[in-house]
Amino acid sequence: MEIVLMVLLVVAVILFIMVVRMLVLDMTHNDN
């Protein structure tokens, strides 16, 4: 049970980081 929660947490963090990177790259691209 705990392992499943840990895996879900890791996946959520990875998706969050990917979205943040996409937003940052989009903002920097718009600045240029």
C-alpha positions as a LaTeX table, in Angstrom:
\begin{tabular}{lrrr}
\hline
Residue & $x$ (\AA) & $y$ (\AA) & $z$ (\AA) \\
\hline
Met1 & 0.00 & 0.00 & 0.00 \\
Glu2 & 2.70 & 2.47 & 1.03 \\
Ile3 & 4.78 & 1.64 & $-2.04$ \\
Val4 & 1.82 & 2.46 & $-4.30$ \\
Leu5 & 1.34 & 5.82 & $-2.59$ \\
Met6 & 5.06 & 6.59 & $-2.97$ \\
Val7 & 4.93 & 5.73 & $-6.69$ \\
Leu8 & 1.86 & 7.92 & $-7.20$ \\
Leu9 & 3.60 & 10.77 & $-5.35$ \\
Val10 & 6.72 & 10.45 & $-7.53$ \\
Val11 & 4.61 & 10.41 & $-10.72$ \\
Ala12 & 2.66 & 13.48 & $-9.54$ \\
Val13 & 5.91 & 15.35 & $-8.82$ \\
Ile14 & 7.37 & 14.44 & $-12.22$ \\
Leu15 & 4.22 & 15.61 & $-14.03$ \\
Phe16 & 4.22 & 18.83 & $-11.97$ \\
Ile17 & 7.87 & 19.52 & $-12.87$ \\
Met18 & 7.18 & 18.83 & $-16.56$ \\
Val19 & 4.25 & 21.28 & $-16.57$ \\
Val20 & 6.29 & 23.96 & $-14.77$ \\
Arg21 & 9.18 & 23.53 & $-17.24$ \\
Met22 & 6.75 & 23.83 & $-20.16$ \\
Leu23 & 5.28 & 27.03 & $-18.72$ \\
Val24 & 8.74 & 28.51 & $-18.05$ \\
Leu25 & 9.98 & 27.66 & $-21.55$ \\
Asp26 & 6.80 & 29.16 & $-23.02$ \\
Met27 & 7.28 & 32.37 & $-21.00$ \\
Thr28 & 10.94 & 32.71 & $-21.99$ \\
His29 & 10.04 & 32.02 & $-25.64$ \\
Asn30 & 7.39 & 34.75 & $-25.53$ \\
Asp31 & 9.94 & 37.18 & $-24.06$ \\
Asn32 & 12.20 & 36.53 & $-27.03$ \\
\hline
\end{tabular}
